[in-house]
Amino acid sequence: MRRPVPEQPGPGQESVWDYPRPPRLEATSARLEVVLGGVAIASTTHGWRVLETSHPPTYYLPREDFLPGALRPAEGSSTCEWKGRAAYVDLVGGERGDRVAPRAGWTYPEPTPAFRDLAGAVAVMAGAVDACFVDGERVVPQPGGFYGGWITSAVVGPFKGDPGTWGW
């Protein structure tokens, strides 16, 4: 396997190849929004982003910044070597609450000490909802359908998730 050639960031951009491993958590005041069924089910300027080598940022929104009823516990769990055990949620949206994105969100009820600020915050798979936005810019979901990164014009890759990137 060959190491990918990082793209050169332009003014105001970050390269995901400059992000650390293990990942770093940082607060963000960017406006984060999630739309499902034509309704903004979450909006905040008090989120966090997790930065990890080769991944676009994964954004986490405070649970209280989701509309009432927009989060429903879902079956299953998984474990992240850095953050701990994740629980999944279905996202519910639409004018009548009739749109459901199954297991489209996840949370760490009891994260590891380095990620304790994420306790209860929710990350969203951008490809499972109508749209996600960072400061008004519509994000592109991280490729591959497994990772939850949000790609904006502020980050350059290449990004983990496409075929052939598993070992990065």
trRosetta pair geometry for C-beta under 8 A, 3 or more apart (Angstrom, degrees):
i j d omega theta_ij theta_ji phi_ij phi_ji
1 164 8.0 166 -131 -178 99 80
1 167 4.9 -105 -90 81 177 139
1 168 7.9 -139 159 -70 135 55
3 168 7.8 105 -133 -128 61 82
4 17 7.9 -139 86 -85 103 127
4 54 7.6 110 39 -120 132 110
4 157 7.9 -37 139 153 149 85
4 158 4.9 -102 177 48 150 122
4 165 7.6 4 -46 -117 134 96
4 168 6.7 -7 -3 -113 113 126
5 158 7.8 67 63 -1 54 110
6 15 5.3 55 180 -171 126 134
6 16 7.9 -161 -132 61 105 67
6 17 3.8 -82 -99 12 136 157
6 156 7.5 95 178 112 80 103
6 157 7.6 -134 -140 144 62 33
6 158 7.4 -130 -114 16 43 67
7 15 6.6 -173 71 -119 70 101
7 156 4.0 -110 85 159 123 122
7 157 5.8 55 7 67 119 46
7 158 6.8 116 -22 -36 100 55
8 15 7.5 -49 -140 -76 21 128
8 156 7.4 -20 76 104 23 162
9 13 3.8 -161 -163 97 97 103
9 14 5.9 -16 -114 -132 152 5
9 15 4.7 -121 -39 -45 111 85
9 18 8.0 -49 -16 -1 137 132
9 156 5.1 -170 -92 22 70 127
10 13 4.9 65 52 10 65 129
10 156 7.7 108 4 -42 76 138
12 154 6.6 -80 141 -126 86 81
13 153 7.4 -89 -99 146 104 62
13 154 5.7 -178 -119 -167 61 41
13 155 6.6 158 -164 -91 86 18
13 156 5.6 47 163 -17 133 104
14 18 6.5 -117 -174 57 84 121
14 19 7.6 72 153 -56 120 91
14 154 6.3 25 16 149 90 83
14 155 5.3 -27 69 -107 87 72
14 156 7.4 -176 88 22 40 74
15 18 4.7 91 72 -4 92 101
15 19 7.9 -141 105 -14 58 77
15 155 7.5 122 -115 -160 17 68
15 156 5.4 -36 -106 68 66 95
15 157 7.9 151 -154 -89 70 10
16 19 5.3 -27 -162 4 53 121
16 51 7.9 -155 -136 -160 70 83
16 53 6.9 111 152 -161 77 33
16 54 5.6 85 129 -128 115 10
16 55 5.9 -170 -166 59 130 27
16 56 6.0 -76 -84 -77 136 45
16 155 5.8 56 -51 -176 93 115
16 156 7.1 -144 0 83 82 43
16 157 5.8 0 28 -108 124 56
16 159 6.3 66 34 -101 162 74
17 53 6.5 42 -134 -152 40 81
17 54 6.6 44 -89 -74 65 59
17 157 8.0 99 -31 -165 94 35
19 23 7.2 0 159 -126 111 73
19 24 7.2 -144 -166 27 83 102
19 51 4.1 -140 -140 163 117 95
19 52 5.6 50 132 91 129 6
19 53 5.1 -166 83 -73 86 42
19 54 7.7 -121 57 7 114 36
19 55 7.0 -86 78 53 155 74
20 23 6.4 140 84 -125 83 25
20 24 5.1 73 42 -26 121 107
20 51 6.8 71 30 107 76 98
20 52 7.2 -58 80 -121 53 45
20 53 6.5 -74 133 -42 12 91
21 52 6.0 69 -91 -161 78 79
21 53 4.2 -53 -37 9 111 121
22 52 7.6 -48 180 -118 41 98
22 82 5.2 153 -161 -112 112 121
22 114 7.7 44 123 118 137 166
23 50 5.1 34 157 177 139 95
23 51 5.9 163 -159 80 87 43
23 52 3.6 -47 -90 -78 108 95
23 53 7.9 -133 -85 4 71 64
23 55 7.9 -28 -100 51 123 132
23 82 5.6 82 35 156 101 171
24 50 7.3 163 80 -154 39 54
24 51 5.0 -15 59 59 90 99
24 52 7.8 170 18 -71 59 56
25 48 5.8 -2 -170 -180 94 126
25 49 7.7 163 -151 84 52 39
25 50 5.6 -25 -97 -101 69 73
25 51 7.9 180 -82 18 22 76
25 114 6.9 150 7 146 119 79
25 115 5.4 142 -48 -114 147 72
25 117 6.3 161 142 51 142 117
25 118 6.7 -114 -131 -40 143 110
26 48 6.7 160 85 -156 33 76
26 49 6.0 -17 64 60 82 82
26 51 6.8 10 12 -4 109 115
27 46 7.6 -34 -162 -163 105 56
27 47 7.5 145 -160 93 59 39
27 48 5.6 -52 -105 -101 45 74
27 117 7.4 -85 -71 157 91 156
28 32 7.5 86 95 -41 121 117
28 47 5.2 -23 64 80 97 87
28 48 6.3 140 11 -122 87 19
28 49 5.1 48 -26 -10 134 105
28 59 7.3 -67 45 -127 144 98
29 45 5.1 22 -169 172 65 92
29 46 7.3 7 -113 -84 60 42
30 45 7.0 -160 89 -135 20 68
30 47 7.0 -52 63 49 82 117
30 134 5.2 5 154 -168 138 87
30 135 4.9 -79 -157 -43 94 97
31 43 7.0 -7 -172 -166 90 88
31 44 7.5 167 -148 86 49 34
31 45 5.4 -29 -90 -85 61 87
31 133 7.2 -15 111 114 92 102
31 134 7.3 138 76 -166 59 36
31 135 5.2 110 41 -93 89 46
31 136 6.8 41 73 -32 126 69
32 42 7.4 -24 117 124 91 103
32 43 7.1 170 87 -145 55 41
32 44 5.3 -12 56 60 98 83
32 45 7.6 162 13 -87 76 35
32 47 4.6 36 4 -26 145 154
32 59 5.4 -179 -126 165 140 144
32 61 5.5 -151 103 -86 134 107
32 132 7.5 -12 -169 -174 80 95
32 133 7.2 161 -153 85 36 62
32 134 6.1 -5 -101 -105 68 65
33 40 5.6 -45 -165 -143 109 112
33 42 6.7 167 -149 93 42 66
33 43 4.8 6 -106 -104 84 82
33 131 8.0 10 107 111 97 91
33 132 6.8 165 87 -157 57 50
33 133 4.3 1 54 51 104 105
34 40 7.0 116 74 -158 47 61
34 41 5.4 -51 98 61 99 89
34 42 4.2 27 35 47 109 104
34 43 7.7 -144 25 -61 65 54
34 61 7.1 -116 -14 -3 121 158
34 66 7.8 -17 54 -111 129 89
34 91 7.4 -101 150 -150 136 147
34 124 5.2 93 -110 8 138 177
34 129 5.8 0 -172 127 92 170
34 131 7.8 173 -153 93 39 52
34 132 5.4 -10 -104 -107 67 83
35 38 7.0 -3 178 -137 105 12
35 39 6.7 164 -152 79 70 29
35 40 5.3 -41 -94 -93 78 56
35 41 7.0 141 -122 6 24 80
35 93 7.4 115 174 -164 41 161
35 129 6.3 141 77 150 50 113
35 130 4.4 -68 109 72 95 114
35 131 4.6 10 48 56 118 86
35 132 7.4 -161 20 -75 75 37
35 133 7.7 48 -12 -10 107 103
36 39 6.5 -30 70 61 59 79
36 41 5.1 -7 31 -11 104 133
36 70 7.7 134 46 -150 130 103
36 91 5.5 172 -50 133 167 118
36 92 7.4 153 106 129 141 14
36 93 3.0 144 94 14 98 152
36 94 6.9 -64 124 -33 78 65
36 99 5.4 -171 154 107 92 126
36 101 5.8 -106 -130 -16 135 122
36 129 4.5 -76 -81 -146 92 101
36 130 5.6 171 -104 1 33 96
37 41 8.0 70 38 -49 95 116
37 93 3.8 175 26 112 107 92
37 94 2.7 -84 169 -67 152 70
37 95 6.9 -136 142 -5 113 55
37 98 6.8 139 -133 66 146 68
37 99 3.1 -176 -69 17 117 143
37 130 7.0 -142 -8 -33 24 127
38 93 7.6 162 43 144 49 114
38 94 6.6 59 39 -118 88 53
38 95 7.0 -14 77 -37 116 87
38 130 6.7 122 -59 -67 39 169
39 67 7.4 -27 142 -7 120 159
39 93 4.8 -173 59 -172 105 98
39 94 6.0 -148 5 -61 120 7
39 95 6.4 161 -55 -66 124 48
40 43 5.5 22 160 -45 125 114
40 67 7.9 125 106 -37 60 118
41 66 5.9 7 148 -155 83 83
41 67 5.1 -95 -152 17 61 110
41 70 4.1 145 -174 -137 112 139
41 91 6.4 123 98 -175 162 105
41 92 7.4 153 -131 80 144 48
41 93 4.6 -95 -58 -94 128 108
41 129 7.9 -119 29 -144 125 138
42 61 5.1 88 165 128 137 162
42 65 5.5 75 -158 119 85 85
42 66 4.4 -31 -89 -99 101 68
42 67 7.1 -117 -66 -7 54 72
42 70 6.6 179 -51 123 88 158
42 122 7.7 -128 -103 76 161 122
42 124 7.5 -178 43 -41 145 145
43 65 6.3 -124 71 172 40 106
44 47 5.2 119 97 -49 121 91
44 61 5.0 151 20 -147 137 96
44 62 5.9 145 -116 28 156 92
44 65 3.9 20 -69 -179 113 168
46 62 5.8 0 96 -13 108 127
46 65 7.1 171 54 -51 100 144
47 59 5.5 15 159 -172 142 97
47 60 5.9 161 -167 80 89 52
47 61 5.1 -40 -105 -96 108 57
47 62 7.1 -131 -94 -15 58 74
47 121 7.5 123 -144 -159 68 132
48 59 7.2 152 82 -155 47 53
48 60 4.6 -9 59 55 96 106
48 117 6.2 139 -82 114 150 117
48 118 6.1 -112 64 -87 155 84
48 121 6.3 42 26 153 117 172
49 57 4.0 -9 -170 -171 123 126
49 58 6.7 146 -157 70 65 42
49 59 5.2 -29 -98 -96 81 65
49 60 7.4 -177 -83 15 31 77
50 57 6.7 142 62 -158 46 67
50 58 4.6 -13 51 57 103 99
50 60 7.2 62 -21 -18 98 110
50 83 7.7 -42 -112 -67 152 131
50 115 7.7 8 -101 -120 118 119
50 118 7.9 11 -61 -78 114 142
51 55 7.7 171 -160 79 39 94
51 57 5.8 -30 -86 -102 72 84
52 55 4.6 23 73 37 93 124
52 58 7.9 10 12 4 108 107
52 82 7.9 -166 -94 8 131 165
54 157 7.7 55 -155 -149 57 84
54 158 7.7 -4 -148 96 84 68
54 159 6.7 125 170 -149 65 40
54 160 4.2 68 138 -32 112 109
54 165 7.5 173 172 -178 131 116
54 168 4.9 154 -142 135 169 132
55 58 7.0 -16 147 -30 127 95
55 142 6.7 -2 -155 -125 80 147
55 147 6.1 -132 -132 -179 114 147
55 149 4.9 -169 176 -64 87 141
55 159 6.7 69 -127 -155 32 87
55 160 5.5 -41 -76 39 71 112
55 161 8.0 94 -116 -35 76 106
56 142 5.4 -161 37 -86 110 101
56 149 3.5 126 68 162 84 126
56 150 5.9 -132 127 69 122 33
56 151 4.5 -110 -91 -81 166 68
56 152 7.7 140 -164 11 128 64
56 155 5.2 134 -126 98 89 156
56 157 7.5 -51 -58 -76 91 98
56 159 5.6 -15 -27 -121 93 131
57 149 6.1 121 68 -145 26 88
57 150 6.2 -35 80 51 80 85
57 155 6.9 -169 -5 -56 90 151
58 123 5.5 4 168 -139 104 139
58 147 7.5 -112 -77 172 117 86
58 148 4.8 66 -129 90 111 96
58 149 5.2 -77 -68 -89 71 57
58 150 7.2 120 -116 0 34 81
59 123 6.5 143 83 -127 46 81
59 124 7.6 -24 79 35 92 85
59 132 7.7 165 52 172 134 135
59 134 7.1 -169 -62 -89 154 110
59 150 5.5 -12 0 10 112 135
60 118 5.4 -29 157 -131 174 98
60 121 3.9 65 161 135 115 127
60 122 6.5 146 -155 67 74 24
60 123 5.0 -50 -92 -68 73 80
61 65 5.4 -108 169 73 104 121
61 66 6.9 111 112 -54 124 88
61 121 6.2 163 74 -166 26 90
61 122 5.6 -32 61 64 82 81
61 123 7.7 139 11 -89 73 34
61 124 7.3 7 11 -14 117 110
62 65 4.7 86 69 0 90 106
62 120 7.6 25 -152 110 62 98
62 121 5.6 -55 -95 -110 39 86
62 122 7.9 26 136 18 9 81
63 66 6.2 -50 -170 16 44 111
63 71 6.7 -57 -149 6 89 166
63 107 7.3 32 -76 -113 109 146
63 120 5.0 -69 -16 158 130 97
63 121 6.5 -131 -32 -107 75 32
63 122 5.8 98 -89 -18 68 107
66 70 4.3 -137 168 71 107 129
66 71 5.4 71 108 -28 159 108
66 122 6.7 10 -43 41 135 146
67 70 4.4 98 60 -33 82 123
67 93 7.9 102 44 -110 133 75
69 72 7.7 9 -172 -60 54 94
69 92 5.9 -77 144 85 80 132
69 97 6.0 -46 140 -114 133 133
70 91 6.2 -5 171 -157 81 72
70 92 5.4 -154 -138 61 37 76
70 93 6.4 36 -130 -75 94 73
71 89 4.8 -17 -161 -180 88 146
71 90 7.7 138 -160 72 41 52
71 91 6.9 -23 -97 -107 54 57
71 92 7.4 -128 -37 20 14 93
71 105 6.7 -74 -122 72 95 151
71 122 6.5 -124 -106 -84 134 161
72 89 6.1 135 63 -168 40 83
72 90 4.4 -23 66 60 102 100
72 91 7.8 -172 23 -78 84 12
72 92 5.7 64 -14 -26 116 120
72 100 7.8 -36 37 -134 137 108
73 87 7.2 -35 -140 160 89 120
73 88 7.8 96 -167 88 52 58
73 89 6.1 -56 -103 -110 30 75
73 90 7.8 9 83 14 16 84
74 87 8.0 148 56 163 73 75
74 88 4.2 -60 72 109 114 100
74 89 5.5 156 0 -128 100 16
74 90 4.8 122 -69 -34 113 80
74 102 6.6 127 -126 -167 140 70
74 103 4.8 -167 134 -82 162 73
75 88 7.2 -12 73 63 33 120
75 103 7.8 -55 58 -76 66 114
76 88 5.4 14 77 16 94 132
76 103 6.9 8 55 -113 128 132
77 85 5.7 12 171 -178 128 97
77 86 6.0 163 -162 82 73 57
77 87 5.5 -32 -106 -97 96 54
77 88 7.0 -152 -92 -8 44 87
78 85 7.5 166 87 -152 33 57
78 86 5.0 -8 61 53 80 110
78 88 7.9 64 2 -48 94 103
78 106 7.7 -31 39 -140 108 147
79 84 6.9 -69 -147 168 76 31
79 85 5.3 -32 -101 -98 79 63
79 86 7.1 -173 -89 11 25 80
80 83 4.1 20 80 42 133 93
80 84 6.4 3 57 39 86 28
80 85 8.0 -168 22 -76 71 17
80 86 6.2 67 -14 -31 102 112
80 108 7.7 -64 31 -90 123 124
82 112 6.8 -124 158 34 43 142
82 114 7.2 -70 179 76 85 129
82 115 6.9 95 137 -32 86 134
83 86 7.2 46 100 -63 118 95
83 108 5.2 -107 156 -86 110 154
83 111 5.1 -47 -174 -142 78 105
83 112 5.9 -148 -152 16 24 100
83 115 4.6 -34 -124 51 81 168
83 118 6.8 -31 -150 66 119 152
84 108 5.5 100 68 -154 105 118
84 110 6.4 -109 143 98 156 68
84 111 4.8 179 27 -138 128 45
84 112 4.7 171 -45 -34 105 79
84 115 7.2 -153 5 62 102 126
85 108 7.1 128 77 -138 46 78
85 109 7.6 -29 90 41 94 90
85 110 7.1 19 51 61 99 89
86 106 4.6 16 178 176 123 123
86 107 6.8 140 -155 69 75 30
86 108 5.7 -53 -99 -82 65 72
87 106 6.7 160 81 -155 38 72
87 107 5.6 -25 62 65 88 84
87 108 7.7 149 16 -99 77 24
87 109 5.8 35 3 -22 128 108
88 103 4.5 -5 175 -136 139 84
88 105 6.9 132 -163 83 60 53
88 106 5.2 -37 -103 -99 60 82
89 103 7.5 130 70 -122 25 37
89 104 7.7 -57 91 60 69 61
89 105 4.3 -27 65 77 100 106
89 106 6.9 178 15 -86 79 29
89 107 6.5 41 -16 -5 117 109
89 122 6.4 -41 35 -132 141 125
90 100 5.5 -5 173 -168 122 101
90 101 6.6 160 -167 77 67 51
90 102 5.2 -30 -114 -120 101 45
90 103 6.4 -21 -82 -39 65 38
90 104 6.8 60 -145 19 42 86
90 105 7.6 47 139 30 1 95
91 100 7.2 150 80 -157 51 49
91 101 4.3 -2 56 53 103 106
91 104 4.6 -61 7 67 113 121
91 105 5.4 103 -56 -17 100 115
91 124 6.8 50 -66 -128 147 108
91 128 7.3 124 30 116 127 113
91 129 6.3 -33 92 -86 155 113
92 97 5.4 18 161 -158 113 85
92 99 7.0 140 -161 82 47 59
92 100 5.5 -13 -103 -102 71 74
92 101 8.0 -148 -65 23 31 71
93 97 7.2 -138 149 -122 6 44
93 99 4.7 -33 73 73 78 112
93 101 7.6 21 12 -7 107 102
93 129 7.4 76 3 -143 148 103
93 130 7.8 -107 95 -3 155 113
94 97 5.9 -164 69 -57 93 7
94 98 4.6 -82 98 48 155 70
94 99 3.8 133 -37 3 116 99
95 98 7.7 -10 59 19 64 101
101 104 3.6 0 129 -17 112 151
101 105 7.9 85 95 -19 111 84
101 125 7.7 -160 158 63 127 101
101 128 4.5 113 -172 147 123 102
101 129 5.4 -55 -60 -79 164 72
102 128 8.0 -116 56 -166 50 130
103 106 7.8 25 -174 -66 72 88
104 124 6.2 20 142 -154 90 75
104 125 4.9 -114 -158 42 70 102
104 128 3.6 -161 -123 111 114 144
104 129 6.1 119 167 -48 148 89
105 122 4.8 10 180 -177 126 111
105 123 6.4 160 -154 80 70 45
105 124 5.0 -26 -97 -97 88 66
105 125 7.3 -133 -71 4 41 76
106 122 7.1 150 72 -150 26 67
106 123 5.5 -18 59 57 80 96
106 148 7.4 -131 31 -57 114 157
107 118 7.8 -177 -159 155 65 92
107 120 6.0 5 -174 -151 130 23
107 121 6.4 171 -131 80 92 37
107 122 5.0 -43 -74 -95 103 67
107 123 7.4 169 -78 14 50 72
108 111 3.8 59 132 -71 136 95
108 115 6.6 21 82 120 162 125
108 118 5.2 45 49 113 119 114
108 119 6.5 -81 98 -103 84 43
108 120 7.9 -68 73 -19 55 27
108 121 7.7 1 38 52 83 78
109 119 6.7 35 -176 -155 27 77
109 120 6.6 54 -119 -72 52 62
110 119 6.8 28 -101 -121 30 103
111 115 4.0 -92 157 97 137 101
111 116 5.7 -167 78 -91 102 35
111 118 5.0 61 -25 68 160 104
111 119 5.7 -130 14 -72 99 69
112 115 5.4 60 59 30 78 97
112 116 7.5 -98 99 -55 36 69
113 116 5.6 -10 -148 -40 38 112
115 118 4.8 -20 165 18 93 122
116 119 5.9 -7 -174 -29 55 110
117 121 7.7 17 131 -13 66 136
118 121 4.7 -93 -157 40 61 118
123 148 5.1 78 149 136 125 154
124 128 7.4 -135 177 58 79 106
124 129 6.3 -8 171 -8 124 137
124 132 6.2 164 94 -91 124 134
124 148 7.1 147 85 -164 27 118
125 128 4.2 57 90 4 109 117
125 129 7.4 142 84 -7 65 87
125 141 6.9 35 176 -135 70 124
125 148 5.4 -93 -91 -117 63 90
126 129 6.7 -75 -154 42 35 95
126 131 7.7 4 -165 -162 88 32
126 132 4.2 -93 -119 18 96 130
126 139 5.2 -92 -132 94 156 117
126 140 7.5 108 113 136 146 16
126 141 4.0 -168 78 -88 103 84
126 142 7.7 111 33 5 115 67
126 148 7.5 127 -5 -165 79 65
126 150 5.4 117 -47 -104 141 86
127 141 3.6 -12 -46 -53 95 171
127 145 6.7 -85 72 -107 154 70
129 132 6.4 86 69 -49 124 87
131 138 5.4 -56 -160 -135 117 104
131 139 7.8 139 -174 39 70 73
132 138 7.4 111 73 -154 45 58
132 139 4.8 -28 87 36 96 120
132 150 5.8 -99 106 -119 134 128
133 136 5.8 -1 178 -124 126 12
133 137 6.2 146 -156 67 78 35
133 138 5.7 -43 -96 -92 81 46
133 139 6.6 -169 -99 -13 25 86
134 137 5.5 -27 66 59 75 94
134 139 5.9 71 -5 -63 100 109
134 150 6.3 133 -36 128 123 137
134 152 5.1 -77 54 -66 131 146
134 154 7.7 -92 106 17 139 129
137 152 5.1 86 105 -142 135 111
137 153 6.5 -109 -163 12 154 99
139 150 3.9 -32 -163 -169 155 98
139 151 5.9 129 -171 57 84 48
139 152 5.6 -58 -108 -68 80 80
140 150 7.7 126 59 -169 43 53
140 151 4.2 -37 65 69 93 111
140 152 7.7 167 18 -74 80 33
141 145 8.0 41 139 -88 133 49
141 149 7.7 114 -173 80 49 60
141 150 7.3 -42 -110 -110 41 53
141 151 7.3 1 81 15 7 98
142 147 4.6 -62 105 93 144 104
142 148 6.6 64 26 104 126 7
142 149 3.5 80 -58 56 132 94
142 150 7.2 -66 -34 -51 87 21
142 151 6.3 134 -79 -33 57 100
142 159 5.9 -138 -144 159 85 137
142 160 7.6 5 -177 78 120 67
142 161 4.9 163 154 -49 90 162
143 159 6.2 130 20 93 100 114
143 161 3.8 144 80 109 72 115
143 162 4.6 18 110 -65 148 71
144 147 6.1 46 71 17 121 92
144 160 7.5 -33 -6 136 151 62
144 161 3.1 -137 0 -173 123 80
144 162 6.3 -112 -58 -57 96 24
144 163 8.0 162 -99 -50 90 46
144 165 7.5 -102 -67 58 138 120
145 161 7.7 138 15 -168 43 106
146 161 6.7 -170 46 -129 90 86
147 160 6.6 82 -19 99 161 97
147 161 5.2 -104 30 -88 120 113
149 159 6.9 -150 83 -160 149 129
149 161 7.6 -130 36 -42 117 142
151 155 6.2 -117 -142 69 65 115
151 157 7.9 -26 -123 -45 124 114
151 159 6.6 -74 -86 -60 125 160
152 155 6.1 83 57 15 69 92
158 162 7.4 -64 176 21 115 131
158 165 7.5 -141 132 -103 116 132
159 162 7.1 102 81 -13 76 98
159 165 7.7 25 113 -159 46 168
160 165 4.7 178 -139 148 59 127
160 166 8.0 103 -163 -96 99 22
160 168 5.0 -144 -99 62 107 136
161 165 6.1 -10 26 72 27 142
162 165 5.1 83 59 -10 69 127
165 168 5.0 -20 -174 -11 76 124
